[in-house]
Amino acid sequence: MHATERLRPVTYRSVGAMALPVIISNVSTPLIGIVDTGVVGQIPDPAYIGAIAVGALIFTFVFWAFGFLRMATTGLTAQSWGAMDIDEVCANLGRALLLAVAAGAAMIAVQWPIREIAFLAIDGSEQVEALARTYYDIRIWSAPATLANYALLGWFIGLGRTGTGLALQLVLNVTNICLDALFVLGFGWDVRGVAAGTVLAEYLAAAAGLYIAMRHIRGMGGHWSPKRWLDAARLRRTIAVSRDIMIRSLALIFAYAWFTAQGAKQGDVILAANAVLMHFVSLGAFLLDGFAFAAEALVGRALGAARRAGVREAVRLTTYWAAGTAVVIAMAVALLGALFVDILTVDPAARAAARAYLPWAIASPLLGVWAFQLDGIFIGATRAADMRRAGLASLAIFLAAWWALTPFGNHGLWSAMCVHWIARAGTLLYYYPALIRAVPVEGNAVHGN
């Protein structure tokens, strides 16, 4: 890793090269859920599939709240790398890992109340709940490693090393798949095998990531300095950025949970149709995240180097890539959406409902791309306070839109979600001029928040 690397011009090709590994990694992630379902699906009792689905849902929401460990680390690392402060690049990883291990240990310590609160919100059969509790009791022990993997991934993305991030995700996913198959099909451990496989895979991936990070640090000539990790001013800034991103993430989680709950109130058919269509929305977001991640690294690097022109260029090129990809995704959903609806559900009523609401899934990448891209820009600039304010304002706008559009049924619910995407983009755009003004045309690096 050379100092001149941060000064290389940003091109369409370099943005694509940075985004592609993230896209591949994101697309590989849903395979774990598919394999988990297929493995326990060999047991002649549907309760096992339901238990895995319930358990995985709990951890998706719990761990998503700690996504700041990935996002904050990316922005802070990219800025330090842009400023060529190598010791701070190393310290950013050290602080993130400290927070990850502390948060993971705290989750293990309070696992009982987390479990009881989670299962109060889930209405499953007695057998499904019992199996899901078994899954939870094992999977919770992966928390420190899972959060450490967030920190490591964020660090590598901040350095622009998305290929390394892809390699670590593949280590995690492939190991998880192999262990699940071994423990369930080989040892007959049912949901316990799926949970144990995930726990071991997370720790193996964290160990591999830490080993690779140590090699990068030595290659950069950096040094581990626990004293610098605990520097009061820098630690406060890391915590402040992380806190604001966490609040913003919780606002997003609430919006999607509200969408799901309101769909469920309209009956099983609408709930099923919305669940099918949300697969299209999620897949589109996974693909577009590649360019948002590229924006995080490139904007942070340019801001750290105090190059306003570099920030503008990173924004322009990553956004062009993202917008073009969003159009392609929308066209693909329009052409193939009905076919995939039939693949994902065999129920005639659910199929008909999903086709009726398919236009909303077609529109989702065209409306959501701007919010995803601006998230990446603000994460790279570590404008976390702006993200918190925008996230809370967007949630309020979403709830107001849902209330106003309730008479229109599920079309109204999807309309409110579209309003949410637009509000996320609009509120961040409001703060965008201040972000640009905070970056000098030339001079010393500044860090705005």
C-alpha positions in Angstrom: 0.0 0.0 0.0 1.6 3.2 -1.1 1.1 6.8 -0.2 0.5 7.8 -3.8 -2.5 5.5 -3.9 -4.8 8.0 -2.3 -4.0 10.6 -5.0 -4.9 8.4 -7.9 -7.7 10.0 -10.0 -11.2 8.7 -9.6 -12.5 7.2 -12.9 -15.6 5.3 -13.9 -13.4 2.2 -14.1 -12.0 2.6 -10.6 -15.4 3.1 -9.2 -16.7 0.0 -10.9 -13.7 -2.0 -9.7 -14.3 -0.9 -6.1 -18.1 -1.5 -6.2 -18.0 -4.9 -7.9 -16.6 -6.9 -5.0 -19.2 -5.4 -2.7 -21.9 -6.3 -5.1 -20.7 -9.9 -5.3 -20.4 -10.1 -1.6 -23.9 -8.8 -1.0 -25.4 -11.2 -3.5 -23.6 -14.1 -1.9 -25.0 -13.3 1.6 -28.7 -14.4 0.9 -27.3 -17.8 0.0 -26.7 -18.5 3.7 -30.4 -18.2 4.4 -31.3 -20.4 1.4 -28.8 -23.1 2.4 -30.0 -22.9 6.1 -33.6 -23.4 4.9 -32.6 -26.2 2.5 -30.6 -28.1 5.1 -33.3 -28.0 7.9 -35.9 -28.6 5.1 -34.6 -32.2 4.9 -36.1 -32.7 8.3 -39.8 -33.8 7.7 -41.3 -31.1 10.0 -42.0 -27.5 8.8 -41.5 -26.2 12.3 -37.7 -26.4 11.9 -37.8 -24.0 8.9 -40.1 -21.6 10.8 -37.7 -21.7 13.8 -34.7 -20.8 11.6 -36.7 -18.0 10.0 -37.8 -16.5 13.3 -34.3 -16.8 14.9 -32.6 -15.3 11.9 -35.1 -12.4 11.9 -34.3 -11.6 15.5 -30.6 -11.4 14.9 -31.0 -9.5 11.7 -32.7 -6.7 13.6 -30.4 -6.9 16.7 -27.2 -6.8 14.7 -28.5 -4.2 12.2 -28.7 -1.8 15.1 -24.9 -2.1 15.4 -24.3 -1.4 11.7 -22.6 1.8 12.8 -19.5 -0.3 13.6 -19.1 -0.8 9.8 -20.2 2.6 8.7 -18.4 4.8 11.2 -15.2 2.8 10.8 -15.4 3.2 7.0 -15.8 7.0 7.1 -13.1 7.6 9.8 -10.6 5.2 8.2 -11.1 6.7 4.7 -10.5 10.2 6.1 -7.4 9.2 8.0 -6.0 7.4 4.9 -6.7 10.4 2.8 -4.8 12.6 5.3 -2.0 9.9 5.3 -2.2 9.6 9.1 -1.2 6.0 9.2 -1.2 5.6 12.9 -4.7 7.0 13.1 -5.8 4.5 10.3 -4.6 1.7 12.6 -6.2 3.3 15.7 -9.5 3.5 14.0 -9.5 -0.3 13.7 -8.4 -0.7 17.3 -11.2 1.5 18.6 -13.8 -0.2 16.4 -12.7 -3.6 17.6 -12.8 -2.5 21.2 -16.4 -1.2 20.8 -17.4 -4.4 18.9 -16.1 -6.7 21.6 -17.6 -4.6 24.4 -21.0 -4.4 22.7 -20.9 -8.2 21.9 -20.0 -9.1 25.5 -22.8 -6.8 26.7 -25.3 -8.6 24.4 -24.3 -11.9 25.8 -24.6 -10.5 29.4 -28.2 -9.3 28.7 -29.2 -12.1 26.4 -32.2 -13.1 28.5 -34.1 -9.8 28.4 -33.3 -9.4 24.7 -34.7 -12.9 24.0 -37.9 -12.4 26.0 -38.6 -9.0 24.4 -38.0 -10.4 21.0 -40.3 -13.4 21.4 -43.1 -11.2 22.9 -43.2 -9.5 19.5 -43.3 -12.8 17.5 -46.5 -14.9 17.4 -45.4 -18.4 16.5 -46.6 -21.9 17.4 -45.3 -23.4 20.6 -43.0 -25.8 18.7 -41.6 -23.1 16.5 -40.9 -20.8 19.5 -39.2 -23.6 21.4 -36.9 -24.4 18.5 -36.2 -20.7 17.8 -35.2 -20.2 21.5 -32.7 -23.0 21.2 -31.3 -21.4 18.0 -31.1 -18.0 19.8 -29.4 -19.4 22.9 -26.5 -20.7 20.8 -26.3 -18.0 18.1 -26.1 -15.1 20.7 -22.5 -16.3 21.5 -21.4 -15.1 18.0 -22.1 -11.5 18.9 -18.5 -10.4 19.6 -17.2 -12.0 16.4 -20.1 -10.7 14.3 -19.6 -7.2 15.4 -15.8 -7.5 15.0 -16.5 -8.6 11.4 -18.5 -5.4 10.9 -15.6 -3.4 12.1 -13.1 -5.2 10.0 -15.2 -4.9 6.9 -15.7 -1.2 7.5 -11.9 -0.7 7.9 -11.1 -2.5 4.6 -13.7 -0.6 2.7 -12.4 2.7 4.2 -9.0 1.8 2.7 -10.6 1.0 -0.6 -9.8 -2.7 -0.2 -13.2 -4.0 -1.2 -11.6 -7.1 -2.7 -10.3 -8.0 0.7 -13.7 -7.4 2.2 -15.2 -9.7 -0.4 -12.7 -12.4 0.4 -13.6 -12.2 4.1 -17.3 -12.4 3.4 -16.7 -15.4 1.2 -14.7 -17.1 4.0 -17.6 -16.4 6.3 -20.4 -17.5 4.0 -18.7 -20.6 2.6 -17.6 -21.8 6.0 -21.1 -21.2 7.4 -22.6 -23.2 4.6 -20.2 -26.1 5.0 -20.5 -26.2 8.8 -24.3 -26.1 8.6 -24.4 -29.0 6.2 -22.0 -31.0 8.4 -23.7 -30.3 11.7 -27.2 -30.8 10.5 -27.0 -33.5 7.8 -23.9 -35.2 9.2 -24.4 -35.0 13.0 -28.2 -34.6 13.1 -28.1 -31.4 15.2 -31.2 -29.8 13.6 -31.4 -26.0 14.5 -28.6 -26.4 17.0 -26.3 -27.3 14.1 -27.3 -24.3 12.0 -26.7 -22.0 15.0 -23.4 -23.6 15.9 -22.2 -23.4 12.3 -22.9 -19.7 12.2 -21.1 -19.1 15.5 -18.0 -21.0 14.4 -18.0 -19.3 11.0 -18.2 -15.8 12.5 -15.2 -16.5 14.8 -13.1 -18.0 12.0 -13.9 -15.1 9.7 -12.9 -12.6 12.5 -9.6 -14.4 13.1 -8.9 -14.4 9.3 -9.8 -10.7 9.1 -7.6 -9.8 12.0 -4.7 -11.7 10.5 -5.1 -9.9 7.2 -5.4 -6.5 8.9 -2.2 -7.1 10.8 -0.4 -7.8 7.5 -1.8 -4.5 6.0 -0.7 -2.6 9.1 2.8 -3.9 8.8 2.8 -3.1 5.1 1.7 0.5 5.7 4.4 0.9 8.4 1.7 1.6 11.0 1.8 0.7 14.7 -0.8 -0.6 17.2 -1.0 1.8 20.0 -3.6 1.1 22.7 -2.8 4.5 24.3 -3.8 6.2 21.0 -7.0 4.0 20.8 -8.0 5.4 24.2 -7.2 9.0 23.4 -10.1 10.9 25.0 -10.8 13.3 22.1 -10.6 10.7 19.4 -12.6 8.2 21.4 -15.3 10.7 22.0 -15.5 11.5 18.3 -15.8 7.8 17.4 -18.5 7.3 20.0 -20.4 10.4 18.9 -20.3 9.3 15.2 -21.3 5.8 16.2 -24.2 7.0 18.4 -25.7 9.2 15.7 -25.5 6.5 13.0 -27.1 4.0 15.4 -30.0 6.4 16.0 -30.4 6.8 12.3 -30.3 3.0 11.8 -32.9 2.4 14.5 -35.2 4.9 12.7 -34.8 2.9 9.5 -35.4 -0.4 11.3 -38.6 1.1 12.8 -39.9 2.2 9.4 -39.4 -1.2 7.8 -40.8 -3.0 10.9 -43.9 -0.7 10.7 -44.3 -1.4 7.0 -44.2 -5.2 7.7 -46.6 -4.9 10.7 -49.2 -2.8 8.7 -49.0 -5.3 5.8 -49.7 -8.1 8.3 -52.8 -6.3 9.5 -54.2 -6.6 6.0 -54.2 -10.4 6.1 -52.0 -13.3 5.2 -52.3 -12.8 1.4 -51.1 -9.2 1.6 -48.4 -10.1 4.1 -47.1 -12.8 1.8 -47.3 -10.6 -1.3 -45.3 -7.8 0.4 -42.7 -10.3 1.6 -42.2 -11.6 -1.9 -41.9 -8.0 -3.3 -39.5 -7.0 -0.5 -37.1 -9.6 -1.9 -36.9 -7.5 -5.1 -36.4 -4.3 -3.0 -33.7 -6.0 -0.9 -31.8 -7.4 -3.8 -31.8 -4.0 -5.6 -30.5 -2.4 -2.4 -27.7 -5.0 -2.2 -26.6 -4.2 -5.7 -26.8 -0.4 -5.3 -24.9 -0.6 -2.0 -21.8 -1.4 -4.0 -21.7 2.2 -5.3 -22.7 3.7 -1.9 -19.7 1.8 -0.3 -17.5 3.2 -3.1 -18.8 6.7 -2.3 -18.0 6.2 1.4 -14.3 5.3 0.7 -13.7 7.9 -2.0 -15.5 10.8 -0.3 -13.8 10.1 3.0 -10.4 9.8 1.3 -10.9 13.2 -0.6 -12.1 14.9 2.6 -9.2 13.6 4.6 -6.9 15.0 1.9 -8.8 18.3 2.1 -9.7 18.2 -1.7 -13.2 19.7 -2.4 -12.8 18.9 -6.1 -12.0 15.3 -5.1 -15.2 15.1 -3.1 -17.3 16.5 -5.9 -15.7 14.1 -8.4 -16.3 11.1 -6.1 -19.9 12.1 -5.7 -20.5 12.6 -9.4 -18.9 9.3 -10.7 -20.4 7.0 -8.0 -23.8 8.6 -8.5 -23.7 8.1 -12.3 -22.8 4.5 -11.8 -25.6 4.0 -9.2 -28.3 5.8 -11.2 -27.5 3.7 -14.3 -27.5 0.5 -12.3 -30.9 1.5 -10.8 -32.4 1.8 -14.3 -31.1 -1.6 -15.2 -32.5 -3.2 -12.0 -35.9 -1.6 -12.6 -36.0 -2.9 -16.2 -35.1 -6.4 -15.0 -37.8 -6.4 -12.3 -40.3 -5.2 -15.0 -39.4 -7.9 -17.4 -38.8 -10.8 -15.0 -40.7 -9.9 -11.9 -43.8 -11.9 -12.6 -41.7 -15.0 -13.3 -39.9 -14.7 -10.0 -43.1 -14.1 -8.2 -44.3 -17.5 -9.4 -41.0 -19.1 -8.3 -41.1 -17.6 -4.9 -44.7 -18.6 -4.1 -47.1 -21.2 -5.4 -50.2 -19.8 -3.6 -52.5 -18.4 -6.3 -53.9 -15.6 -4.2 -50.4 -14.5 -3.1 -49.2 -14.6 -6.7 -52.1 -12.4 -7.9 -51.6 -9.9 -5.1 -47.8 -9.7 -5.7 -48.4 -9.1 -9.4 -50.9 -6.4 -8.6 -48.3 -4.5 -6.5 -45.3 -5.3 -8.6 -45.1 -1.7 -10.0 -44.0 -0.6 -6.6 -41.1 -3.0 -6.6 -40.2 -1.7 -10.1 -40.1 1.8 -8.8 -38.1 1.0 -5.7 -34.6 1.2 -7.2 -35.4 4.3 -9.1 -36.6 6.1 -5.9 -34.3 4.4 -3.4 -31.0 4.9 -5.2 -30.7 8.6 -4.2 -31.2 7.8 -0.5 -28.7 4.9 -0.6 -26.1 7.0 -2.5 -26.5 10.0 -0.1 -26.1 7.7 2.8 -22.7 6.6 1.4 -21.6 10.2 0.8 -22.5 11.3 4.3 -20.9 8.2 5.9 -17.7 8.9 4.1 -17.8 12.5 5.3 -18.8 11.3 8.8 -21.6 13.8 8.9 -23.3 11.5 11.4 -25.3 14.3 13.2 -26.9 15.3 9.9 -27.7 11.6 9.2 -29.4 11.3 12.6 -31.5 14.5 12.0 -32.4 13.4 8.5 -33.2 9.8 9.6 -35.6 11.0 12.3 -37.2 13.6 10.1 -37.7 10.9 7.3 -39.3 8.6 9.8 -41.8 11.3 10.9 -42.6 12.0 7.2 -43.1 8.3 6.5 -45.5 7.9 9.4 -47.5 11.0 8.4 -47.7 9.7 4.8 -48.8 6.3 6.0 -51.6 7.9 8.1 -52.7 10.0 5.2 -52.6 7.2 2.7 -54.2 4.4 4.9 -57.6 4.6 3.1 -55.8 3.4 0.0 -54.9 0.0 1.6 -51.7 -1.7 0.5 -51.2 0.7 -2.4 -51.2 3.5 0.3 -48.7 1.5 2.4 -46.3 1.1 -0.6 -46.8 4.8 -1.4 -45.8 5.7 2.1 -42.6 3.6 1.7 -41.8 5.5 -1.5 -42.3 8.7 0.3 -39.9 7.5 2.9 -37.2 6.9 0.3 -37.8 10.3 -1.2 -37.7 11.9 2.3 -34.4 10.2 3.1 -32.9 11.7 0.0 -34.5 15.1 0.4 -33.5 15.6 4.0 -29.9 14.6 3.3 -29.8 16.9 0.3 -30.8 19.8 2.6 -27.5 19.2 4.5 -25.4 18.5 1.4 -24.3 22.1 0.7 -22.9 22.3 4.3 -21.0 19.1 3.7 -19.3 20.6 0.6 -18.5 23.9 2.3 -16.8 22.0 5.2 -14.1 20.7 2.7 -11.5 23.3 1.9 -10.4 23.8 -1.7 -6.9 23.1 -0.4 -5.2 23.0 3.0 -5.2 20.8 6.0 -7.7 18.0 6.5 -10.9 18.8 8.3 -13.5 16.6 9.8 -17.0 17.8 9.9 -19.9 16.5 11.8 
